[in-house]
Amino acid sequence: MHDAELLEKRISYEKMLAEISEMAVRVTDMGDFLQGALRRMGMTLHVSRVFMFSYQQEDQSFICRCGWDEPALGLKRGSADIVLHIPMAARELRAGKVLNYPDADSMPFRNYREHLRASGVKSTLNVPLFVYGSMYGFIGFDEHRYHRQWHDSDLYILTTAAQILSRAIENKIYERELIENKNLLESIFGSVQDAIITVDASLRVITANRAVNGICHGNVAAGEQFDLRAGDCSKACLAPLRKTLETKRGLRDSQICCFRGRGGEQVAVVNCSPLLNGEGAFMGAVLVIRDITRLARLENALRERRNYQGIIGQSEKMQKIYDLLHTLADMSTTVLITGESGTGKEKIAHALHYGGRRAGRPFIRVNCSALAESLLESELFGHAKGAFTGADRESVGRFEAAHGGTILLDEIGDISPLIQLKLLRVLEEKEIERVGETTPRKVDVRVLAATHRNLKKAIAEGTFREDLYYRLNVMNLRIPPLRERVEDIPLLVEHFRVKFNAQYAKSIAGVSTEVMEIFMRHPWPGNVRELEHIIERAFVLCGGEMIRPEHIALETAARPVFHADAPAALSADGKERLLAALEKTGWNISKSARLLGVSRWTLYRRMLRLGLERPGEEV
């Protein structure tokens, strides 16, 4: 071959590589690219057929994916004879060797040789394709017309072309993986219920997902300064963000509380991590906010129900109640709960049930004073179909509904003699009879009874059965009225403050000293319930951060009312010491309490018992 011919050949080869490289840069459809590249190579090389086989690792076979041939030749695609099982040739190709056989009959691999002979191939050249270091397949160049000799310069050009195809395949795979990962991350980023915000080192927002709008109560837009956002939630999140930006270290499970308008107090767990760029350099922070308000409320409610947390008080009398609750919770003993209205008898019943082994079973409350005798009997014991007018179907009573659990008979002192008799039988026989039936039904129910009435007086008057009283009064829990545990009033006030702040979407900090003094002096005939209602009314009226005397009902400032069961007055010496301390401090309660070595609330209680008032006030 003359020098001019060699130069022309080289120029055509270089032009072919340049065109294939340009095609590889702007690949949109990989199949079209490969088909076009093979066609360009076949036309430049003047070869009968060019094809690409992909390698199947599972069975070490090769499948023809695409190819080009001269119009006079037919390339079969997808047919059985285009699937090659040539394990020995695959081993050579995996090792990076080019299979160059100018005479196809000299091919040492029998399966491949027979395939070539059947296809009428006189010579073949196979160049392996490697993608990410693993064999992807090979490009084959078959000549059907003559035995073709491939020169080293030809092999270099074809190997280079194969490398261009390999890089194009790698880039397409990488591009597809990037798109898939991007779509996956965007899907996860958009669908997670946690709020996710990324910021740069200057606290400028980079991204924020959809959950941010719900949790942070407003749109957080890319480009805005997070530290300039108003609102408690954004301010609460600034501390962990700044900490991470300052230390370049993550912050985990930091709990924050913030006010969210009508929704009350919001509780969230915040995690903050460094944000790194592609080179691993620090560029900002990722903030993840999980709203656990509902979980916190459920946990608090569960804790209150099962751990006596719904019962507020640290006084000595309440501590004795807690000890009894702990002792009685796991027992099936009948308990009579007595106390004035509003003292929390139902809460005590809840504590007995949910603190014991029956906690997972039903808790049924029946208000015995709310129903007439005929209705109460059916309500408690159920009725058969047709037992009375309107009983068009059978009904399960409260005792059966509470099977395995607990029934609270509230206002037990108001039931009629007939119901008393039937209830006595239930307690003695552990069975009930539905109205209209004569067949008894066994029930396993723990009975709790509650009343504000004096049942001993009712027995003396003949309105309550003595035998039923003793059945009910196996254990008695007397709940002290609020006037007997005034030291618990500050705790109760704080409890209701938190409750009504959430309910009315306010941020009231507490009650003034004057209001607390009024509360400590008030006799509380309605007990805890009355205190709750007064504080709720104050929340409605209060427009500031502190509840003051003008926000509470006038009747709350009434003078103390002493009851027959109130504790006896202190000794004369004790009263003189107390008066001396008060006069010495100018009737300053806090200073007097310190002087006497007692708390302010204990001093209030003693003054209440002794009927002591500040000079100038009427007793």
C-alpha positions in Angstrom: 0.0 0.0 0.0 1.4 3.4 -1.1 2.1 6.2 1.3 -0.8 8.2 -0.1 -3.2 5.4 0.5 -1.9 4.9 4.0 -2.4 8.6 4.7 -5.9 8.5 3.4 -6.7 5.4 5.4 -5.3 7.0 8.5 -7.3 10.2 7.9 -10.5 8.2 7.5 -9.8 6.3 10.7 -9.1 9.5 12.7 -12.3 11.1 11.2 -14.3 8.0 12.2 -13.0 8.2 15.8 -13.7 11.9 16.0 -17.3 11.3 14.8 -17.9 8.5 17.2 -16.4 10.6 20.1 -18.8 13.4 19.2 -21.7 11.0 19.1 -20.7 9.7 22.5 -20.7 13.2 24.0 -24.4 13.8 23.1 -25.9 10.4 23.6 -29.6 10.5 24.3 -30.6 6.9 23.4 -27.9 4.3 24.0 -29.3 1.9 21.4 -29.3 4.5 18.6 -25.8 5.6 19.6 -24.4 2.0 19.4 -26.2 1.3 16.2 -24.8 4.5 14.6 -21.3 3.9 15.9 -21.2 0.3 14.5 -22.5 1.5 11.2 -19.9 4.2 11.0 -17.1 1.7 11.8 -18.4 -0.8 9.3 -18.6 1.7 6.5 -15.1 3.1 7.2 -13.5 -0.3 7.6 -15.3 -1.8 4.5 -16.1 -4.9 6.5 -19.0 -7.3 5.8 -20.5 -7.1 9.3 -20.0 -5.3 12.6 -21.9 -6.4 15.7 -21.9 -6.0 19.5 -22.5 -8.9 21.9 -23.1 -8.3 25.6 -21.9 -10.8 28.2 -24.2 -12.7 30.6 -22.3 -13.5 33.7 -25.0 -16.0 34.9 -24.5 -18.6 32.2 -21.3 -17.1 30.5 -23.1 -16.6 27.3 -23.1 -13.7 24.8 -26.2 -12.1 23.3 -26.2 -10.0 20.2 -27.5 -6.5 21.0 -27.1 -4.6 17.8 -25.1 -4.6 14.6 -24.6 -3.4 11.0 -24.1 -5.4 7.8 -23.8 -4.7 4.2 -27.2 -4.8 2.4 -26.3 -8.1 0.7 -25.9 -9.8 4.0 -28.5 -10.5 6.7 -27.8 -10.1 10.4 -30.1 -12.2 12.5 -31.0 -10.5 15.8 -32.8 -12.1 18.7 -32.8 -15.6 17.1 -31.4 -18.6 18.9 -28.3 -18.8 16.9 -27.2 -15.3 18.0 -26.8 -16.5 21.6 -23.3 -17.8 21.9 -22.1 -20.2 24.6 -18.4 -19.9 24.2 -16.9 -20.2 27.7 -13.3 -20.7 26.4 -13.5 -17.6 24.2 -15.1 -15.7 27.1 -12.1 -16.5 29.3 -9.7 -15.0 26.7 -11.9 -11.9 26.3 -12.2 -11.4 30.0 -8.4 -11.4 30.1 -8.4 -8.4 27.7 -7.2 -10.3 24.7 -8.3 -9.4 21.1 -9.4 -12.5 19.2 -8.0 -12.1 15.7 -8.4 -15.0 13.3 -7.8 -14.1 9.6 -8.9 -17.7 8.9 -12.1 -18.5 10.9 -11.4 -22.2 10.5 -8.4 -21.8 12.7 -10.5 -20.7 15.6 -9.6 -23.1 18.5 -12.9 -22.7 20.2 -15.2 -25.4 18.7 -18.6 -23.9 19.5 -17.5 -20.5 18.2 -15.8 -22.0 15.1 -18.9 -24.0 14.2 -21.0 -20.8 14.6 -18.7 -18.9 12.2 -18.6 -21.7 9.7 -22.4 -21.9 9.7 -22.6 -18.1 9.2 -20.2 -18.2 6.2 -17.6 -16.1 8.0 -14.1 -16.3 6.5 -12.3 -14.2 9.1 -13.2 -12.5 12.4 -11.8 -10.0 14.8 -13.3 -9.6 18.4 -12.4 -6.6 20.5 -13.5 -6.8 24.2 -15.5 -4.1 25.9 -14.9 -3.3 29.5 -17.3 -1.2 31.6 -16.2 -0.2 35.1 -13.4 -2.8 35.0 -15.7 -5.7 34.1 -16.2 -7.3 30.7 -19.4 -5.9 29.2 -19.1 -7.8 25.9 -17.2 -7.5 22.6 -17.4 -5.8 19.2 -17.1 -8.3 16.4 -15.8 -7.6 12.9 -16.7 -10.4 10.4 -15.6 -10.7 6.8 -17.6 -13.0 4.6 -15.8 -12.3 1.3 -12.1 -13.1 1.9 -9.5 -13.9 4.6 -8.7 -10.4 6.0 -5.5 -9.5 7.6 -5.8 -6.8 10.4 -2.6 -4.8 10.9 -1.4 -3.4 14.2 -2.5 0.1 13.2 -6.0 -1.3 12.5 -6.1 -3.0 15.9 -5.0 0.2 17.6 -7.8 2.1 16.0 -10.4 -0.5 16.8 -9.3 -0.8 20.4 -9.6 2.9 20.7 -13.1 2.8 19.2 -14.0 0.1 21.7 -12.7 2.3 24.6 -14.9 5.2 23.3 -17.9 3.0 23.3 -17.0 1.7 26.8 -16.7 5.2 28.2 -20.1 6.2 26.6 -21.7 3.2 28.2 -20.2 4.0 31.5 -21.3 7.6 31.3 -24.8 6.6 30.4 -25.0 4.1 33.3 -23.6 6.8 35.6 -26.1 9.4 34.3 -29.0 6.9 34.8 -27.9 6.1 38.3 -27.6 9.8 39.1 -31.1 10.4 37.8 -32.4 7.4 39.7 -30.6 8.5 42.9 -31.8 12.1 42.4 -35.4 10.9 41.9 -35.2 8.6 44.8 -33.7 11.2 47.1 -36.3 13.8 46.0 -39.1 11.2 46.6 -37.7 10.5 50.0 -37.0 14.1 50.7 -40.5 15.1 49.7 -42.4 12.2 51.3 -40.8 12.0 54.8 -42.9 13.4 57.6 -39.9 15.0 59.2 -39.0 18.6 58.2 -35.6 18.8 56.5 -33.8 22.1 56.0 -30.3 22.6 54.6 -28.5 25.9 55.2 -25.1 27.2 54.2 -22.5 28.5 56.6 -24.2 31.9 56.7 -27.6 30.3 57.6 -29.0 31.0 54.2 -31.6 28.3 53.3 -30.5 26.0 50.5 -33.4 23.5 50.4 -36.5 22.7 52.4 -39.0 19.8 51.9 -42.8 19.9 52.0 -43.1 18.7 55.6 -41.5 22.0 56.7 -44.7 23.9 56.0 -46.7 21.8 58.4 -44.1 21.4 61.2 -42.7 25.0 61.0 -46.1 26.6 60.3 -45.1 28.5 57.3 -43.2 28.3 54.0 -39.4 28.1 54.3 -38.0 29.3 50.9 -34.6 28.7 49.4 -32.4 31.7 49.6 -34.0 33.3 52.8 -32.0 33.9 55.9 -33.1 31.3 58.5 -31.9 33.4 61.4 -34.2 36.3 60.4 -37.3 34.2 60.5 -39.8 35.1 63.2 -41.6 32.6 65.5 -40.7 30.5 68.5 -40.1 27.3 66.4 -37.5 28.9 64.1 -35.8 30.6 67.1 -35.7 27.2 68.9 -34.0 25.6 65.9 -31.3 28.3 65.7 -29.3 27.0 68.7 -28.6 23.5 67.3 -27.9 25.0 63.8 -25.4 27.5 65.1 -23.8 24.8 67.3 -23.2 22.6 64.3 -21.9 25.4 62.1 -19.5 26.4 64.9 -18.2 23.0 65.8 -18.7 21.2 62.4 -20.1 18.3 64.5 -23.5 16.8 64.6 -26.1 17.2 67.3 -28.5 14.4 68.0 -31.9 14.1 69.7 -32.1 17.6 71.0 -35.7 18.2 72.3 -37.3 21.6 71.8 -40.6 23.1 72.9 -42.2 26.1 71.2 -45.5 27.8 71.0 -47.5 27.3 67.8 -50.5 29.6 68.0 -53.9 27.9 68.3 -52.2 24.5 68.4 -50.7 25.2 71.8 -47.3 23.9 72.8 -45.3 22.0 70.2 -42.7 19.4 71.2 -40.1 18.4 68.6 -36.8 16.4 68.4 -34.1 18.1 66.4 -31.1 16.4 64.8 -28.4 18.6 63.1 -25.5 17.3 60.9 -22.7 18.9 58.9 -23.5 19.4 55.2 -20.5 18.4 53.0 -20.0 19.1 49.3 -18.8 16.5 46.7 -15.2 16.8 47.8 -16.1 16.3 51.5 -15.6 20.0 52.4 -17.9 21.5 55.0 -20.5 23.8 53.5 -23.3 24.1 56.0 -25.7 22.1 58.1 -28.7 19.8 57.7 -31.5 20.3 60.2 -34.1 17.5 60.7 -37.1 18.3 62.8 -39.5 15.5 64.0 -42.8 16.7 65.6 -43.4 14.5 68.6 -46.2 16.6 70.1 -48.8 13.9 69.8 -46.5 11.3 71.1 -45.5 13.4 74.0 -49.2 14.1 74.8 -50.0 10.4 74.6 -47.0 9.5 76.8 -48.0 12.1 79.3 -51.6 10.9 79.2 -50.6 7.3 79.6 -48.2 8.2 82.4 -50.9 10.1 84.2 -53.4 7.2 83.8 -51.1 4.4 84.8 -48.6 6.0 87.2 -51.0 8.1 89.2 -49.7 11.2 87.4 -53.2 12.4 86.8 -53.5 12.9 90.6 -51.7 16.1 91.5 -50.3 16.6 95.1 -47.3 16.1 97.3 -48.9 16.7 100.7 -48.7 14.1 103.4 -52.3 13.1 103.0 -51.9 12.6 99.3 -48.7 10.6 99.8 -50.7 8.2 102.0 -53.3 7.9 99.2 -50.5 7.0 96.8 -49.3 4.3 99.1 -52.7 2.8 99.3 -53.2 3.0 95.6 -49.9 1.1 95.1 -51.0 -1.5 97.6 -54.5 -2.0 96.2 -53.9 -1.6 92.4 -53.1 -5.3 91.8 -55.8 -6.6 94.1 -59.4 -7.4 93.2 -60.6 -6.0 96.5 -63.8 -3.9 96.4 -62.9 -0.4 97.3 -65.3 2.4 98.5 -64.0 5.8 97.5 -65.4 8.7 99.6 -64.9 12.4 99.4 -66.6 15.7 98.7 -67.7 16.6 95.1 -64.7 17.7 93.0 -62.0 15.9 95.0 -61.1 13.6 92.2 -62.8 10.3 93.1 -62.9 9.2 89.5 -59.2 9.8 89.0 -58.5 7.6 92.0 -60.6 4.8 90.4 -58.7 5.2 87.2 -55.4 4.9 89.1 -56.6 1.7 90.8 -57.6 0.2 87.5 -54.7 1.3 85.2 -52.1 0.7 87.8 -52.9 -2.9 88.3 -53.1 -6.2 86.4 -56.6 -5.4 84.9 -55.2 -2.3 83.1 -55.5 -4.0 79.7 -59.2 -4.9 80.3 -62.3 -2.6 80.2 -62.9 0.2 82.7 -66.6 1.1 82.8 -68.1 4.0 84.8 -71.7 4.2 85.7 -73.3 7.3 87.1 -75.9 5.8 89.4 -77.6 9.1 90.1 -78.3 9.9 86.5 -80.8 7.1 85.7 -84.2 6.0 87.1 -84.4 2.7 88.9 -85.9 0.8 85.9 -83.3 2.1 83.5 -80.4 1.7 85.9 -81.2 -2.0 86.4 -81.1 -2.6 82.7 -78.0 -0.5 82.3 -76.1 -2.5 85.0 -77.3 -6.0 84.3 -78.6 -5.9 80.7 -81.9 -7.2 79.5 -83.4 -10.0 77.3 -85.3 -9.3 74.2 -88.9 -8.4 75.0 -88.2 -7.9 78.7 -90.1 -4.6 78.6 -91.8 -2.3 76.2 -89.2 -1.2 73.6 -86.7 -4.0 74.3 -86.7 -5.2 70.7 -83.3 -6.8 71.1 -81.2 -8.2 73.9 -78.7 -5.9 75.6 -75.4 -6.5 77.4 -75.2 -4.7 80.7 -72.3 -2.7 82.2 -71.2 -5.6 84.4 -70.9 -8.0 81.4 -69.1 -5.2 79.4 -66.6 -4.8 82.2 -65.9 -8.6 82.4 -62.2 -9.1 83.3 -61.9 -5.4 84.1 -63.3 -2.8 86.5 -66.6 -1.1 87.0 -66.9 2.1 88.9 -70.3 2.7 90.5 -70.3 6.5 90.9 -72.7 8.1 93.4 -73.5 4.7 94.9 -75.4 6.3 97.7 -78.2 7.3 95.3 -79.4 3.8 94.2 -82.8 2.4 95.2 -83.3 -0.5 97.7 -84.1 -2.9 94.8 -80.9 -2.1 93.0 -79.0 -2.4 96.3 -80.4 -5.9 96.8 -79.4 -7.0 93.3 -76.0 -5.4 93.6 -75.4 -7.3 96.9 -76.1 -10.6 95.1 -73.5 -9.6 92.4 -70.9 -9.0 95.1 -71.7 -12.2 96.9 -72.3 -14.6 94.1 -70.1 -13.0 91.3 -73.0 -13.4 88.9 -75.8 -11.3 87.4 -79.2 -11.8 85.9 -80.4 -9.8 82.9 -83.8 -8.2 83.2 -86.3 -10.7 81.8 -84.1 -13.7 82.4 -83.8 -16.2 85.2 -80.4 -17.8 84.2 -77.5 -16.3 86.1 -74.3 -15.3 84.2 -70.9 -15.4 85.9 -68.9 -12.2 85.8 -65.3 -11.4 86.8 -65.4 -7.7 87.6 -63.6 -5.6 90.2 -66.1 -3.3 91.8 -65.2 0.2 92.8 -67.8 2.5 94.4 -67.7 6.2 94.9 -69.9 8.6 96.8 -69.9 12.1 98.4 -72.7 11.0 100.8 -72.3 9.9 104.4 -73.4 6.2 104.0 -73.4 5.5 107.7 -76.0 8.3 108.1 -78.0 6.8 105.2 -77.9 3.4 107.0 -79.3 5.0 110.2 -82.0 6.7 108.2 -82.9 3.3 106.5 -82.1 4.4 103.0 -79.0 2.3 102.5 -78.5 -1.4 103.3 -75.9 -2.1 106.0 -74.9 -5.4 104.5 -74.2 -3.8 101.1 -72.2 -1.1 102.9 -69.9 -3.6 104.5 -69.5 -5.5 101.1 -68.5 -2.3 99.4 -66.4 -0.9 102.3 -63.8 -3.7 102.3 -61.3 -1.0 101.8 -62.1 2.7 102.1 -60.2 5.5 100.4 -61.2 8.9 101.8 -60.0 11.7 99.4 -59.2 14.8 101.5 -60.9 18.0 100.5 -58.6 20.7 99.0 -58.8 22.9 102.2 -57.1 20.0 104.1 -54.1 20.0 101.6 -53.6 23.6 100.7 -49.9 23.0 100.2 -50.9 21.2 97.0 -52.6 24.3 95.5 -49.5 25.7 93.8 -48.9 22.3 92.1 -52.5 22.2 90.9 -52.3 25.8 89.7 -49.2 25.0 87.6 -50.8 21.8 86.2 -53.9 23.8 85.1 -51.6 26.6 83.7 -49.9 24.2 81.4 -53.2 22.6 80.4 -55.0 25.8 79.5 -52.0 27.3 77.8 -52.3 24.5 75.3 -56.1 24.6 75.2 -56.4 28.3 74.6 -53.1 28.9 72.7 -51.8 31.3 75.3 -48.4 31.8 77.0 -49.5 32.8 80.6 -46.5 32.5 82.9 -48.5 32.0 86.2 -50.6 33.8 88.8 -49.6 36.8 90.8 -48.7 36.6 94.5 -52.0 38.3 95.4 -54.0 35.6 93.5 -52.0 32.8 95.2 -52.8 34.4 98.6 -56.5 34.4 97.7 -56.3 30.8 96.6 -54.5 29.7 99.8 -57.2 31.4 102.0 -60.2 30.2 100.1 -62.1 27.2 101.6 -62.8 25.6 98.2 -66.2 24.0 98.8 -66.0 22.7 95.2 -62.5 21.4 95.7 -60.1 20.7 92.8 -62.9 21.0 90.2 -63.7 24.5 91.5 -60.1 25.5 91.3 -59.9 24.3 87.7 -63.0 26.2 86.7 -61.7 29.4 88.3 -58.4 29.2 86.5 -60.0 28.4 83.2 -62.2 31.5 83.6 -59.1 33.5 84.4 -57.4 32.3 81.2 -60.4 33.5 79.2 -60.2 37.0 80.8 -56.4 37.4 81.0 -54.8 39.2 78.1 -51.3 39.4 79.5 -48.8 36.9 80.9 -49.9 37.0 84.5 -53.2 36.1 86.1 -54.2 38.9 88.6 -57.0 39.3 91.1 -59.2 41.1 88.5 -59.2 37.9 86.4 -60.7 35.7 89.0 -64.3 35.4 90.1 -65.2 37.6 93.1 -66.5 34.7 95.1 -63.0 33.2 95.2 -62.0 36.0 97.6 -64.6 35.0 100.2 -63.4 34.6 103.8 -62.5 31.1 105.1 -65.3 28.8 106.1 -64.5 26.4 108.8 -66.0 23.0 108.9 -66.7 20.6 111.7 -64.2 18.1 110.4 -61.4 20.8 110.1 -58.3 20.0 112.1 -58.1 21.4 115.6 -56.5 24.8 116.2 -52.9 25.0 117.2 -51.9 25.3 120.8 -51.9 28.8 122.4 -48.0 28.7 122.5 -47.9 27.9 118.8 -50.3 30.7 118.0 -48.2 33.2 120.0 -45.0 32.2 118.2 -46.7 32.5 114.8 -48.1 36.0 115.8 -44.8 37.1 117.1 -43.1 36.1 113.8 -45.7 37.9 111.7 -45.5 41.1 113.8 -41.7 41.0 113.7 -41.7 40.9 109.9 -44.5 43.3 109.4 -46.8 40.4 108.3 -44.5 39.5 105.4 -45.5 35.9 104.7 -42.2 34.9 103.1 -40.0 36.3 105.8 -42.2 34.9 108.6 -42.1 31.5 107.0 -38.3 31.6 106.9 -38.2 32.8 110.5 -40.4 29.9 111.6 -38.6 27.3 109.5 -41.6 26.3 107.4 -42.8 26.8 103.8 -45.1 29.7 102.8 -47.9 27.3 102.1 -47.6 25.6 105.5 -47.7 29.1 107.1 -50.8 29.9 105.1 -52.4 26.7 106.2 -51.7 27.5 109.9 -53.1 31.0 109.6 -56.2 29.6 108.0 -56.7 27.2 110.8 -56.2 29.9 113.4 -58.4 32.4 111.6 -55.5 34.9 111.5 -55.8 37.9 109.1 -53.5 40.8 108.4 -54.2 43.9 110.5 -57.1 45.9 109.1 -58.8 42.9 107.6 -62.0 41.4 109.1 -62.0 37.8 110.3 
